[in-house]
Amino acid sequence: MHNFKIITDTTADLPMSYIEENHIGLMYLNCIIEEKIYGKDNMNELDLKNFYKGMREGKMPTTSQINPEEAKEAFEDYIKTDKEILCLAFSSGLSGSYNSMRIAAEEIMDEHPECNIKVIDSLCASLGEGLFVYQAVTQRKKGKTLDETAKWLTEHIQNFVHVFTVDDLFHLYRGGRVSKTSAVIGTVAGIKPVLHVDHEGHLIPIMKKRGRKKALNCLVDYMEEKQGRFLEENKEGIVLISHSDALEDAEYVRDEIKKRFGVKNFMINMIGPVIGSHTGTGTVALFFMGESR
């Protein structure tokens, strides 16, 4: 097996057990709550149940992207033991972190010509980015080189499908992720917005449903529409679901997918504080391989 290092950032929302099992490196975006910064040194102090409880009570966390200096410092740590690095970044449509990583990687390779660092803009978010990492790990397990794995990912980048529903769009509007016009949808009683991540990595509202259950079923309908030739791959591979303190709803979506498509393997994880600061509570997001986003 080719032993290149895979690095991603904390917006991938992968379980720490998976990160550790597959020796994945992490770069940290910061979450700021009441002027306290949570990042590389103390992110594990944040209890997500309490984090979302605080949001329900009116706390408004903010976030900050990775800057080039932070990215360079992280790369310098990793190249002490790994000269080949594949870095899979949060969508450039949602953050400047990818650009910071790219700049830092170029500087490191100028200073250390023996290193090969390839940074890919995943155009993904949350466990969509996690699925991007999962597929990279799978390619590495198959014995693919760094360059072969990067080629596979870039060739399939539009096959990573995201679809999710939020209770309302206020938090996404406040963070500049959707327009004010789109956010109005989320203020109408009983209307639940459904969004996806488009081919440029932006969050786009695609429909609205009256009632939570209809919105959750819509996620599964979208999977039926989009997966196409990837039906068997999803059935034998894995489907990922993330949620912001809405486990029962995430499990409902899982059970519907099991019934309708025969999928056996799932990864369900809570949305971390950086993504959760922008989605708010009650978000359920579904990620799978499909014909197109």
C-alpha positions as a Markdown table, in Angstrom:
| # | Residue | x | y | z |
|---|---|---|---|---|
| 1 | Met | 0.0 | 0.0 | 0.0 |
| 2 | His | 1.3 | 3.4 | -0.9 |
| 3 | Asn | 1.9 | 5.3 | 2.3 |
| 4 | Phe | 1.1 | 8.9 | 1.4 |
| 5 | Lys | -0.5 | 11.1 | 4.1 |
| 6 | Ile | -4.1 | 12.2 | 3.7 |
| 7 | Ile | -5.0 | 15.5 | 5.4 |
| 8 | Thr | -8.4 | 17.2 | 5.6 |
| 9 | Asp | -10.0 | 19.9 | 7.8 |
| 10 | Thr | -12.4 | 19.8 | 10.6 |
| 11 | Thr | -15.4 | 20.7 | 8.4 |
| 12 | Ala | -15.4 | 17.1 | 7.1 |
| 13 | Asp | -17.3 | 16.2 | 10.3 |
| 14 | Leu | -15.8 | 12.7 | 10.3 |
| 15 | Pro | -15.9 | 10.7 | 13.6 |
| 16 | Met | -12.6 | 10.9 | 15.4 |
| 17 | Ser | -12.5 | 7.1 | 15.5 |
| 18 | Tyr | -12.3 | 7.0 | 11.7 |
| 19 | Ile | -9.7 | 9.8 | 11.6 |
| 20 | Glu | -7.5 | 7.9 | 14.0 |
| 21 | Glu | -8.0 | 4.5 | 12.4 |
| 22 | Asn | -6.9 | 5.8 | 9.0 |
| 23 | His | -4.2 | 8.1 | 10.3 |
| 24 | Ile | -5.8 | 11.2 | 8.7 |
| 25 | Gly | -4.3 | 14.6 | 9.5 |
| 26 | Leu | -6.5 | 17.5 | 10.4 |
| 27 | Met | -6.3 | 21.3 | 9.9 |
| 28 | Tyr | -8.6 | 23.3 | 12.2 |
| 29 | Leu | -11.0 | 26.1 | 11.3 |
| 30 | Asn | -11.9 | 28.1 | 14.4 |
| 31 | Cys | -15.3 | 28.4 | 16.1 |
| 32 | Ile | -15.8 | 31.5 | 18.3 |
| 33 | Ile | -18.4 | 31.4 | 21.1 |
| 34 | Glu | -18.8 | 34.5 | 23.3 |
| 35 | Glu | -15.3 | 35.6 | 22.4 |
| 36 | Lys | -13.7 | 32.3 | 23.3 |
| 37 | Ile | -11.9 | 30.7 | 20.3 |
| 38 | Tyr | -12.1 | 26.9 | 19.9 |
| 39 | Gly | -9.5 | 25.5 | 17.5 |
| 40 | Lys | -6.5 | 23.2 | 17.2 |
| 41 | Asp | -5.6 | 23.3 | 20.9 |
| 42 | Asn | -9.1 | 23.0 | 22.5 |
| 43 | Met | -11.7 | 22.0 | 19.9 |
| 44 | Asn | -12.2 | 18.7 | 21.8 |
| 45 | Glu | -13.4 | 20.7 | 24.8 |
| 46 | Leu | -16.6 | 21.6 | 22.9 |
| 47 | Asp | -19.5 | 19.2 | 23.8 |
| 48 | Leu | -21.8 | 19.3 | 20.8 |
| 49 | Lys | -24.9 | 18.6 | 22.7 |
| 50 | Asn | -24.2 | 21.7 | 24.8 |
| 51 | Phe | -23.1 | 23.6 | 21.7 |
| 52 | Tyr | -26.5 | 23.1 | 20.0 |
| 53 | Lys | -28.3 | 23.7 | 23.3 |
| 54 | Gly | -26.6 | 27.1 | 23.4 |
| 55 | Met | -27.7 | 27.9 | 19.9 |
| 56 | Arg | -31.3 | 27.1 | 20.8 |
| 57 | Glu | -30.9 | 29.5 | 23.7 |
| 58 | Gly | -29.8 | 32.2 | 21.4 |
| 59 | Lys | -26.0 | 32.0 | 21.4 |
| 60 | Met | -24.6 | 33.0 | 18.0 |
| 61 | Pro | -21.2 | 31.4 | 17.3 |
| 62 | Thr | -19.0 | 32.6 | 14.5 |
| 63 | Thr | -16.2 | 30.9 | 12.6 |
| 64 | Ser | -12.9 | 31.8 | 10.9 |
| 65 | Gln | -11.1 | 30.1 | 8.1 |
| 66 | Ile | -7.6 | 28.6 | 8.0 |
| 67 | Asn | -5.1 | 31.3 | 7.0 |
| 68 | Pro | -1.9 | 30.6 | 5.0 |
| 69 | Glu | 0.4 | 30.9 | 8.1 |
| 70 | Glu | -1.7 | 28.3 | 10.0 |
| 71 | Ala | -1.8 | 26.0 | 7.0 |
| 72 | Lys | 2.0 | 26.3 | 6.5 |
| 73 | Glu | 2.6 | 25.6 | 10.2 |
| 74 | Ala | 0.5 | 22.4 | 9.9 |
| 75 | Phe | 2.3 | 21.2 | 6.8 |
| 76 | Glu | 5.6 | 21.8 | 8.4 |
| 77 | Asp | 4.6 | 19.5 | 11.2 |
| 78 | Tyr | 3.4 | 16.8 | 8.9 |
| 79 | Ile | 6.4 | 16.8 | 6.6 |
| 80 | Lys | 8.6 | 15.8 | 9.5 |
| 81 | Thr | 7.3 | 12.3 | 9.0 |
| 82 | Asp | 5.5 | 12.4 | 5.6 |
| 83 | Lys | 7.0 | 13.7 | 2.4 |
| 84 | Glu | 3.9 | 12.9 | 0.3 |
| 85 | Ile | 0.7 | 14.6 | 1.3 |
| 86 | Leu | -2.8 | 14.7 | -0.3 |
| 87 | Cys | -4.7 | 17.5 | 1.3 |
| 88 | Leu | -8.5 | 17.5 | 0.8 |
| 89 | Ala | -10.0 | 20.9 | 1.5 |
| 90 | Phe | -13.4 | 22.4 | 2.4 |
| 91 | Ser | -15.2 | 23.8 | -0.6 |
| 92 | Ser | -13.8 | 27.0 | -2.0 |
| 93 | Gly | -17.4 | 28.1 | -2.6 |
| 94 | Leu | -17.9 | 28.3 | 1.2 |
| 95 | Ser | -14.4 | 29.2 | 2.6 |
| 96 | Gly | -11.0 | 30.6 | 1.7 |
| 97 | Ser | -9.3 | 27.7 | 3.5 |
| 98 | Tyr | -8.5 | 25.9 | 0.3 |
| 99 | Asn | -6.7 | 28.9 | -1.1 |
| 100 | Ser | -4.7 | 29.2 | 2.1 |
| 101 | Met | -3.7 | 25.5 | 1.9 |
| 102 | Arg | -2.7 | 25.9 | -1.7 |
| 103 | Ile | -0.5 | 28.9 | -1.0 |
| 104 | Ala | 1.1 | 27.2 | 2.0 |
| 105 | Ala | 1.7 | 24.0 | 0.0 |
| 106 | Glu | 3.5 | 25.9 | -2.8 |
| 107 | Glu | 5.7 | 27.6 | -0.2 |
| 108 | Ile | 6.6 | 24.3 | 1.5 |
| 109 | Met | 7.5 | 22.6 | -1.7 |
| 110 | Asp | 9.7 | 25.6 | -2.7 |
| 111 | Glu | 11.5 | 25.3 | 0.6 |
| 112 | His | 11.5 | 21.5 | 0.6 |
| 113 | Pro | 11.8 | 20.1 | -2.9 |
| 114 | Glu | 11.8 | 16.6 | -1.7 |
| 115 | Cys | 8.1 | 17.0 | -0.6 |
| 116 | Asn | 5.1 | 16.4 | -2.8 |
| 117 | Ile | 1.9 | 18.1 | -1.5 |
| 118 | Lys | -1.2 | 18.1 | -3.6 |
| 119 | Val | -4.2 | 20.2 | -2.4 |
| 120 | Ile | -7.6 | 19.5 | -3.9 |
| 121 | Asp | -10.6 | 21.7 | -3.6 |
| 122 | Ser | -13.3 | 19.1 | -2.7 |
| 123 | Leu | -16.2 | 21.4 | -3.5 |
| 124 | Cys | -17.8 | 19.5 | -0.6 |
| 125 | Ala | -18.9 | 20.2 | 2.9 |
| 126 | Ser | -19.6 | 18.3 | 6.1 |
| 127 | Leu | -19.8 | 14.6 | 5.5 |
| 128 | Gly | -19.8 | 15.3 | 1.8 |
| 129 | Glu | -16.2 | 16.3 | 2.4 |
| 130 | Gly | -16.0 | 13.2 | 4.7 |
| 131 | Leu | -17.1 | 11.0 | 1.8 |
| 132 | Phe | -14.4 | 12.7 | -0.4 |
| 133 | Val | -11.9 | 11.6 | 2.3 |
| 134 | Tyr | -13.4 | 8.2 | 2.6 |
| 135 | Gln | -13.0 | 7.6 | -1.2 |
| 136 | Ala | -9.4 | 8.8 | -1.0 |
| 137 | Val | -8.7 | 6.3 | 1.8 |
| 138 | Thr | -10.4 | 3.6 | -0.3 |
| 139 | Gln | -8.1 | 4.3 | -3.3 |
| 140 | Arg | -5.1 | 4.3 | -1.0 |
| 141 | Lys | -6.1 | 0.9 | 0.4 |
| 142 | Lys | -6.3 | -0.4 | -3.2 |
| 143 | Gly | -2.7 | 0.5 | -3.6 |
| 144 | Lys | -3.1 | 3.7 | -5.6 |
| 145 | Thr | -0.4 | 6.3 | -5.5 |
| 146 | Leu | -1.0 | 9.9 | -4.4 |
| 147 | Asp | -1.2 | 11.1 | -8.0 |
| 148 | Glu | -3.6 | 8.2 | -9.0 |
| 149 | Thr | -5.8 | 8.9 | -6.0 |
| 150 | Ala | -5.9 | 12.6 | -6.8 |
| 151 | Lys | -6.7 | 11.9 | -10.4 |
| 152 | Trp | -9.6 | 9.6 | -9.4 |
| 153 | Leu | -11.0 | 12.3 | -7.0 |
| 154 | Thr | -10.9 | 15.1 | -9.5 |
| 155 | Glu | -12.5 | 12.9 | -12.2 |
| 156 | His | -15.3 | 12.1 | -9.9 |
| 157 | Ile | -15.7 | 15.4 | -8.1 |
| 158 | Gln | -19.1 | 16.1 | -9.6 |
| 159 | Asn | -20.4 | 12.7 | -8.4 |
| 160 | Phe | -20.3 | 13.6 | -4.7 |
| 161 | Val | -23.9 | 14.5 | -4.1 |
| 162 | His | -25.1 | 16.6 | -1.1 |
| 163 | Val | -28.7 | 17.2 | -0.2 |
| 164 | Phe | -30.0 | 18.5 | 3.2 |
| 165 | Thr | -32.8 | 20.2 | 5.0 |
| 166 | Val | -32.7 | 22.9 | 7.7 |
| 167 | Asp | -35.3 | 24.1 | 10.1 |
| 168 | Asp | -34.8 | 27.6 | 8.6 |
| 169 | Leu | -32.2 | 29.5 | 6.7 |
| 170 | Phe | -31.5 | 32.3 | 9.2 |
| 171 | His | -28.1 | 30.9 | 10.2 |
| 172 | Leu | -27.0 | 30.4 | 6.6 |
| 173 | Tyr | -28.1 | 33.9 | 5.7 |
| 174 | Arg | -26.3 | 35.4 | 8.7 |
| 175 | Gly | -23.1 | 33.7 | 7.7 |
| 176 | Gly | -23.5 | 34.9 | 4.1 |
| 177 | Arg | -24.1 | 31.4 | 2.7 |
| 178 | Val | -27.5 | 32.2 | 1.1 |
| 179 | Ser | -29.2 | 35.4 | 0.0 |
| 180 | Lys | -31.8 | 37.3 | 2.1 |
| 181 | Thr | -34.4 | 36.3 | -0.5 |
| 182 | Ser | -33.7 | 32.7 | 0.0 |
| 183 | Ala | -33.7 | 33.1 | 3.7 |
| 184 | Val | -37.3 | 34.4 | 3.7 |
| 185 | Ile | -38.3 | 30.8 | 2.7 |
| 186 | Gly | -37.3 | 29.6 | 6.1 |
| 187 | Thr | -39.5 | 32.1 | 8.0 |
| 188 | Val | -42.8 | 30.7 | 6.6 |
| 189 | Ala | -44.5 | 28.6 | 9.2 |
| 190 | Gly | -44.2 | 24.9 | 8.4 |
| 191 | Ile | -42.1 | 25.4 | 5.3 |
| 192 | Lys | -38.8 | 23.4 | 5.4 |
| 193 | Pro | -36.1 | 24.4 | 2.9 |
| 194 | Val | -34.1 | 21.7 | 1.0 |
| 195 | Leu | -30.7 | 22.6 | -0.3 |
| 196 | His | -27.8 | 21.1 | -2.2 |
| 197 | Val | -24.1 | 21.9 | -2.9 |
| 198 | Asp | -23.8 | 22.7 | -6.6 |
| 199 | His | -21.0 | 22.0 | -9.0 |
| 200 | Glu | -19.1 | 25.1 | -7.9 |
| 201 | Gly | -19.4 | 24.1 | -4.2 |
| 202 | His | -22.0 | 26.7 | -3.3 |
| 203 | Leu | -25.1 | 26.1 | -1.1 |
| 204 | Ile | -28.2 | 26.4 | -3.2 |
| 205 | Pro | -31.9 | 26.1 | -2.1 |
| 206 | Ile | -33.6 | 23.8 | -4.6 |
| 207 | Met | -37.1 | 23.3 | -3.1 |
| 208 | Lys | -39.3 | 23.7 | -0.1 |
| 209 | Lys | -41.6 | 21.3 | 1.6 |
| 210 | Arg | -44.4 | 21.8 | 4.0 |
| 211 | Gly | -43.6 | 19.8 | 7.1 |
| 212 | Arg | -40.5 | 18.1 | 8.4 |
| 213 | Lys | -41.4 | 14.6 | 7.4 |
| 214 | Lys | -41.9 | 15.6 | 3.8 |
| 215 | Ala | -38.6 | 17.4 | 3.8 |
| 216 | Leu | -36.8 | 14.2 | 5.1 |
| 217 | Asn | -38.5 | 12.1 | 2.5 |
| 218 | Cys | -37.4 | 14.5 | -0.1 |
| 219 | Leu | -33.8 | 13.7 | 0.7 |
| 220 | Val | -34.4 | 10.1 | -0.1 |
| 221 | Asp | -36.3 | 11.0 | -3.3 |
| 222 | Tyr | -33.3 | 13.1 | -4.4 |
| 223 | Met | -31.1 | 10.1 | -3.9 |
| 224 | Glu | -33.3 | 8.0 | -6.1 |
| 225 | Glu | -33.2 | 10.7 | -8.7 |
| 226 | Lys | -29.5 | 11.3 | -8.6 |
| 227 | Gln | -27.7 | 8.0 | -7.9 |
| 228 | Gly | -28.2 | 6.4 | -11.3 |
| 229 | Arg | -25.4 | 4.0 | -12.2 |
| 230 | Phe | -24.0 | 4.5 | -8.7 |
| 231 | Leu | -26.9 | 2.5 | -7.2 |
| 232 | Glu | -24.9 | -0.7 | -6.8 |
| 233 | Glu | -21.8 | 1.2 | -5.5 |
| 234 | Asn | -23.9 | 2.9 | -2.8 |
| 235 | Lys | -25.6 | -0.4 | -2.0 |
| 236 | Glu | -22.3 | -2.2 | -1.5 |
| 237 | Gly | -20.3 | 0.8 | -0.3 |
| 238 | Ile | -21.4 | 3.5 | 2.1 |
| 239 | Val | -23.9 | 6.4 | 2.5 |
| 240 | Leu | -23.2 | 9.2 | 5.0 |
| 241 | Ile | -25.7 | 11.2 | 7.0 |
| 242 | Ser | -24.8 | 14.2 | 9.3 |
| 243 | His | -27.1 | 16.1 | 11.6 |
| 244 | Ser | -27.1 | 19.0 | 14.0 |
| 245 | Asp | -28.6 | 17.3 | 17.1 |
| 246 | Ala | -31.4 | 15.6 | 15.2 |
| 247 | Leu | -30.4 | 11.9 | 15.5 |
| 248 | Glu | -33.9 | 10.5 | 15.3 |
| 249 | Asp | -34.5 | 12.3 | 12.0 |
| 250 | Ala | -31.1 | 11.1 | 10.6 |
| 251 | Glu | -32.0 | 7.5 | 11.6 |
| 252 | Tyr | -35.4 | 7.9 | 9.8 |
| 253 | Val | -33.6 | 8.9 | 6.6 |
| 254 | Arg | -31.2 | 6.0 | 7.1 |
| 255 | Asp | -34.1 | 3.5 | 7.5 |
| 256 | Glu | -35.9 | 4.8 | 4.4 |
| 257 | Ile | -32.7 | 4.4 | 2.3 |
| 258 | Lys | -32.3 | 0.9 | 3.6 |
| 259 | Lys | -35.9 | 0.0 | 2.6 |
| 260 | Arg | -35.8 | 1.7 | -0.8 |
| 261 | Phe | -32.3 | 0.9 | -2.0 |
| 262 | Gly | -31.0 | -1.9 | 0.1 |
| 263 | Val | -28.0 | 0.1 | 1.3 |
| 264 | Lys | -26.1 | -1.8 | 4.1 |
| 265 | Asn | -23.4 | 0.5 | 5.4 |
| 266 | Phe | -23.9 | 4.0 | 6.8 |
| 267 | Met | -21.9 | 6.5 | 8.7 |
| 268 | Ile | -24.0 | 8.9 | 10.8 |
| 269 | Asn | -22.3 | 11.6 | 12.7 |
| 270 | Met | -23.2 | 14.9 | 14.3 |
| 271 | Ile | -22.3 | 18.1 | 12.4 |
| 272 | Gly | -19.3 | 19.8 | 14.0 |
| 273 | Pro | -19.3 | 23.3 | 15.5 |
| 274 | Val | -17.9 | 25.1 | 12.4 |
| 275 | Ile | -20.5 | 23.8 | 9.9 |
| 276 | Gly | -23.2 | 23.8 | 12.7 |
| 277 | Ser | -22.6 | 27.5 | 13.4 |
| 278 | His | -24.0 | 28.2 | 9.9 |
| 279 | Thr | -26.7 | 25.5 | 9.6 |
| 280 | Gly | -28.2 | 25.9 | 13.1 |
| 281 | Thr | -29.9 | 23.1 | 14.9 |
| 282 | Gly | -32.1 | 20.5 | 13.3 |
| 283 | Thr | -30.2 | 20.1 | 10.1 |
| 284 | Val | -30.2 | 16.6 | 8.4 |
| 285 | Ala | -27.8 | 16.1 | 5.5 |
| 286 | Leu | -27.4 | 13.1 | 3.1 |
| 287 | Phe | -24.3 | 12.3 | 1.1 |
| 288 | Phe | -23.8 | 9.7 | -1.6 |
| 289 | Met | -22.3 | 9.0 | -5.0 |
| 290 | Gly | -24.5 | 10.0 | -8.0 |
| 291 | Glu | -24.6 | 10.8 | -11.6 |
| 292 | Ser | -24.3 | 14.5 | -10.9 |
| 293 | Arg | -24.7 | 16.9 | -8.0 |
